[in-house]
Amino acid sequence: MTDRTAAGTASQDDARALLDSLPDTLPRDEILAINSGSKSDIHTERTYEYNGWSFTLPPGVFKPGDTSRIVHDRLLDGTIPVKGRSYAAMGVGLGVEAVIAGSLGAREIYAVDVHPDSVATAAAHYERIVGNRPETVFRPLVSNLFEEFPDSARLDVITFNPPAVSTRTSDDPTVVRNVCVGAELVLRFFDQIVTRDLLAPDGEIHLIVSNTAELKKIVGHGVDAGFRPVVLHRQTWEGDNCQAYLFKLIRHDAA
């Protein structure tokens, strides 16, 4: 089930009320059931289709699922505005976000992943589908979060669908990297944005988190770091208790 929510500016009181309204993290057995077998083919070559575009995924590159498509759809329909803006697709995987942003005329695109093969795959798809556009600077970047970003970077838009599942769903390190690194990764994400002053004054973070992760801890840390969240989209699925949220977060001084 889809629940679209209009964007607004959140005060600190609104942010705390939002935190109180979020669901608790699901029990371990429910998280394992939701994620059972979903990445069993990750060491094979696969294909993915979106918006009439075809993508090939080498072994180890993450195949987008339902939560990734929430971000893709909101980029494509303009809910997450990238035209003429500096945009970072964090955890870019096979590169769908970068392709959308290039097609819509982003001024600058950082296609970022900790996994070198994912960055190479995203770059290849971008070159094939979007190609060279003089108005867009494309920057493929292997980086653990923002560690390899230039000091001069100032981002208008950041999207992130982090592997924040709170329970380890596999002993396979590739699955762990793509699914269940945990909340600490997202806490560092917020901290690096703040300490490096990476977000432009009117910049926006668009973050997907579900209650398979430590949802309240993650969003609460963002609030404590100086960001104000609003819910742009909530997604549920028939047959389980998973709730996924797309949050828009802006800096407190821009709210």
LINGIWO-V387526 format. One record per run of one state. SS is the DSSP state (H for helix, E for strand, L for the rest). FROM is the first residue (numbers start at 1). TO is the last residue. If there is no record, write none. Layout:
BEGIN
ss->SS from->FROM to->TO
ss->SS from->FROM to->TO
END
This chain:
BEGIN
ss->L from->1 to->1
ss->E from->2 to->4
ss->L from->5 to->11
ss->H from->12 to->21
ss->L from->22 to->27
ss->H from->28 to->34
ss->L from->35 to->45
ss->E from->46 to->50
ss->L from->51 to->52
ss->E from->53 to->57
ss->L from->58 to->65
ss->H from->66 to->76
ss->L from->77 to->82
ss->E from->83 to->83
ss->L from->84 to->85
ss->E from->86 to->90
ss->L from->91 to->95
ss->H from->96 to->103
ss->L from->104 to->105
ss->E from->106 to->106
ss->L from->107 to->107
ss->E from->108 to->113
ss->L from->114 to->115
ss->H from->116 to->129
ss->L from->130 to->136
ss->E from->137 to->142
ss->L from->143 to->154
ss->E from->155 to->161
ss->L from->162 to->163
ss->E from->164 to->165
ss->L from->166 to->172
ss->H from->173 to->179
ss->E from->180 to->180
ss->L from->181 to->182
ss->H from->183 to->195
ss->L from->196 to->198
ss->E from->199 to->210
ss->L from->211 to->212
ss->E from->213 to->213
ss->L from->214 to->214
ss->H from->215 to->224
ss->L from->225 to->226
ss->E from->227 to->236
ss->L from->237 to->242
ss->E from->243 to->251
ss->H from->252 to->254
ss->L from->255 to->255
END
